[in-house]
Amino acid sequence: MMKMLKLKAPAKVNYRLDVLRRRPDGYHELRMVMQRIDLCDDIDIAISDRPGIRVTCGRAGVPDGPGNIAWRAADALLKLSGQTVGIDIAIAKNIPVAAGLGGGSSDSATVLMGVNELLDLGLSQERLMEVGVTLGADVPFFIFKKTALAEGIGEKLAAIGEIPAVWLVLVNPNIHVSTAWVYQNLQLTAGKDDYIMPCFYRSAADICAILSNDLEAVTIRRFPVIQEIKERLLFAGAGGALMSGSGPTVFGVFAEESQARRAAAELSRENEWFVTAVKTL
């Protein structure tokens, strides 16, 4: 009998993204505050007797085979297991692609956790995170499953002690941004190391007080619409607005669901952008 799991892969936003320095290996040393949100991809994973790994998505810009990070996640655990079973993965994408929301990394993390369960591998969270970082810098965060201060390339994670649930309005202007291009065009500035990141946040205002993204200026120079979206979110009542990751998605922070849904409805009427109100996890 085929074993199956139906799973949710949540997106994320970065409340803070400091780029501290370029490392000798070409990566960048980062300091981030990362938060999962309830916008999720739907992932079905099935174990079968037909050997091989099959990934289907049917979304433009997302490969179906070995080029998909979820395929590579399944392959990594299948090799660790030594088993000869087949793995079939179906991904329904609800998270915009190349949007700064971590959709691919979350899919990969979810597949690692799901295959670990289906194959009865018994790998610890720490071991899954070790495998995950070989696939992508954000993958360990989604396995960690907590709002976190992330350092290193994103793999050194510490849980945030206290943070309120807030509502966010996500706005994506339907453009794709290359993370590699953003980092290549980033001009590093000194003096970020001394900043001490708070570990407790008691209100939406506390969250808004730390909003900062070193990558934002790079992306805005090429896509000025991101600055326009930030201004529209603030005009609609957001306590703060910021681009997530390397963009182009912008989020506005709202303390109340009603405010967020009203702002999302207004922005949806005015443009052809992807707009949705979400809650933090």
N, C-alpha and C positions, 0 to 999 in steps of 0.2 A: 504493500500500500504506500502511495506517495506521501511523503511528509511535506507539509506546507506551512508557511507563515505569511500573514498580512501585516505589514509594518508601516509606520509613519516616519518620515525623515524630515525633521524640522529645519527651517532656515535660521539664520542668525543675523544680528546686526552688531556693529562695533560702536559702542559708546565712546570709545577712545582708541586711537591708533597713532602711537608715536613710533617713528622710525629713528632709531638711535644711531646706527652706524651700518656700514657695509662690511660684511664678513669676508675673510680670505676665500671662503668657498663660493662666493658669489651671492649668497643669500643675505638678507638684512636682519639685523638684531632689532626686535620689535618689543613694544610694551602695549598691551591692548586690554580693554575691558569688553568682554564678549557676552552676548545674551541670546538665548534661543527664543524663537517666536513660534506662534501656532499656525504659520503658513507652512504646509508640509507637502512633500512628494509622497505618493502612495507606492509602496514597493511590495510585490508578491515574490516570494522565494520558494521554490519547490525542489526537493531532492528526488531524482529519478534513477532508474537503472541504465539509462542511456548516457554513456560517458560523454564528458565535455561540458563546457560552460556556454550558455546561450543567454544573451541579454537583449531584450527588445525595449524600445522606448518610443520610436515613431515621432520624435520631436526634431525639427530642423535645428541643426547645430549640435546635436548630441549623437555620437556614434553608437551603433548597436552592438558591435563586437568587441575585440580586444582593446580598441581605442577608448572604451568607456572605463572610467575609474572604478565603477562598480564591478566590472568584469575582472579587473586586476585585483580587487579586494577578494573576490571569490576564489580566484586562482591562487592567491597567497595562502589562504586557509586550506584549500584543497591539497596543495603541495605539503603543507604542514601535517595534514591528517594522514597522508599516505593511502587514502581511500580511492577507489576507482569509480565512484558514483558520478552522476551528472547533476548539474545545478542549472536550473532555469530561473531567470530573473526578469520580471516585467516591471518597468518603471513608468508610472503616470506622473508626468512633470506638471506641477502646479507652481513651482518656484521659477521665476524668470531665469534664463540662461545667461551666464557671463554678466551677472548683475551685482556682484559684491555681497551676495546673500549666502554664499557657501553651499549652494544646492548640490553640486557634484561631490563635495567633501562629505556632506551629510548623507548622501546616497551611499557612498563608500563605507562610511562608519556604520550605517544601518545594516548593510550587507555583511560586514565583518561580525557584528553582533548576532545577526540572524543565522548565518552559516555556523558560527560557533555553537549556537543552541541546537540547530537541526542535526549537526554531525556529532553532537555530544562530546565536543572537544574539551570542555571544561577550562578554557583559557581564561585567566583573570582579566579584569579590566586593565590592569597595568600592562599585561602582555599584549592585549588587543591594541592598546595605545602605541606600543612599540612597533607593532606591525603597521598601524595606521599612519604614523609619521613618515614611513617609507613611501606612502602613496600620495600624501599631501600634507602641508603644514597645518591645515585647519582640521584634519580628520580626528586627531586625538581629542579636541574640544568636544566634538559631538559624542564621543564615547564617554567622556567625563560626565556629561549630563548635568552640569551645574553652571550657573553664571560664574564667570571666572576672570581673574587677572592672568593673562597669558604673556609669557616672556620667551626669550630665545627667538626661534623662528615661529613661535606659537605653540610649541610642544610642552613648555614648562608651565604648568597650570596650578593655580591656587584658587580655591573656592572663595567667592565674595561672601563675607559673613552675613550681611543683611542687605536686602534690596527689595523695594516694593514692586508689585506687579503694576505695570502701566500699559496704556494703549498706545499703539504706534500707527500712524498712517504711512504706508509705503507708496512711493511714487517712482515708477520707472518709465523713462521717456522712450522706451522701445529702441534703444541703441545698445550695441555690445561694446564693452571696453576690455581691452587686453591687459591683464594684470602685469604681464611682463613689460608691456610698453609703458605703463605708468611708472614702474620702478626704474626703468631705463631713463626716464625723463625727470626723475626726482632730484632736486637740489637739496642735499642734506644740510641742516643747520646745527650748530653746536648748542649745548646748554640744556638738553632735555633730560640728561641722566639724573639730575638733582631733584626732579619732581617726585614727590611722594604721593602715590595713588591712595586715596581713601579706601578702606575696606568695608565701610558701612554707609548705606544710603537709606534715608528714612522717608524720602518724598520724591515726587517727580522733579521738583526743583533741584534736589541734590544731584539727580542724574543729569539734568540739563547743565549744571555747573561744570561738569567734566567733559562735555561734548567737544571733541577735537579730533581731527583726522589730517595727518601730514600729507596724505595722498590727494586730498580734495583739491588743492590749488592746481595740481598737475592736470587733473581730469577736467576741471572747470575751464582751464585755458583752451582746451580743445573742444569742449562741449559746454558753452555758456548757459545752455538750458538748465543745467544743474543749479546754478545760482538762482535762476528764475524760480525753479521749483522750491528751493529753500525759502525764498521770499514769500511765495504763495502759501506755503505751509504756516509760516509765522503769521501772515495776515489772517489765515483761517483759524488762528487761536492756539497753535502749537507753542508750548513753553520753550522749545528749542528744536532746531532742525540740523541734520548733518547727513552727508553722504556716507554710506556704509561701505567698508572695505575699499576696493579700488573703483567702485562705482559700476554703473551710473545711478543705482537706486538711492534715493534720498528718503529719510524717515523723519517724521515730526513726532514729538513726544506730547502725549495728552494724559492728564490724570484721570479723565472720565471717559467711559465708553461712548456716551451720547455725543460728546464733543468730537471725538475721533470719527464717528460714523457720519456726523453732519459735515465735517471737513472733507471726508472721502467722497461723499455724495457731490459736494460742490465742485471738487477738482475733477471728478469723473464727467460731469456735465460739460465742462469747459474744453476738454482735450481728449485726444485719442490715446492718452497714456495708460499704462497699467497702474491702477490705483486700488488699494485695499486697506481696510482697517484690521489690525491684528492685535492679539494680546501677547504679552511676554509669558514665557514658561518658567 
